Amino acid sequence: MVYVYLIRSKIDNKFYTGTTVDLRKRFSEHNEGKAISTKNRGPFELIYYEACIDKNDAFTRERYLKSGMGKRYLKNRLKRFLSLTG
């Protein structure tokens, strides 16, 4: 499986969307500051993830979720969660 995931920084409340084959390991790397893309922004909380069988499908989905329409999709999908934690 290939996972597309969304994490949120507990420091600045900003989101990061990524793709990985080992979600637990990658999440730990983000929290330990080992991921260059999110270094010095942790700790993080895992907000959302999807599993894909095909690597190309996962990368396509990641690009979509980073687009304007994808961000709107996530906002609607996570509306209740975001209002509870906002």
N, C-alpha and C positions, 0 to 999 in steps of 0.2 A: 504494500500500500504506500501511497505518497499522500502526505497530508498538507493541506493549505490551512494556515492558522492565523488567528488574530490575537495579539496580546496587547495589553495596556499597561503603561508605566504607572506605578503607584506614586511616582514623584511628580510628573508633569501631566498625567492623564492623557498623554498622546498615545496613538495606536501605531502598531507595526504589523504588517501582513507579510508572511513568508511561506516558504514551501520546504518540506523536509521528509525524509523517509523514516526518521526516528524522532517522533514528537517529544517524548520524555527527555531524551538527550539534548535536543535543540533547545527546549524550554529551560533546561538547567544551564546551558551555555549562555543564554540570554541573562538569566538571573545571576550568574557568576561573573558577568562582564567579559566573557570570552568571545562574544559575537561583536565584531567590529561595527555592524550596523546599529547596534543599540547600546554600545558601551557607555557607561556612566549614566544610564537612564533607569536602571533597575532599582528596586525589584519590580517584577512584572506579575500580572495575573493573566491566565489564559482565559480569553473571552469566548472564543468560537473556533471550531475547526471542522473541516470536511475531509473525508477520505476519498481518494481516487485510485483506481486500479492502474491507470496509465499515467506515466510521468508527463507526457505532453499535455494531457487533459488538465493535470494539476497546475502546470505553468500557465496554461491558458486561463484557468480559473483565477489564479493569483493576479494576472494582469487585469482581468475583469474587475475583481474586487478592489483593485487600486484605482480604477477609473471612477469618474463621477457617478455613473449609473451604478457601479458596484458599491460605492460608498453609500448611496441612497438605499440600495438593497439591504446592506448590513444594518443601516440605521433603522429601517422598518423591521427587519428580522429580529433585532435586539432591542426594540423600542421599550419593552417592559423592563428588561434588565438595566438598560441605561438610565431609565427614569428612577429606578430604585437605588442606583449607585451614584447618580449625578451629583 
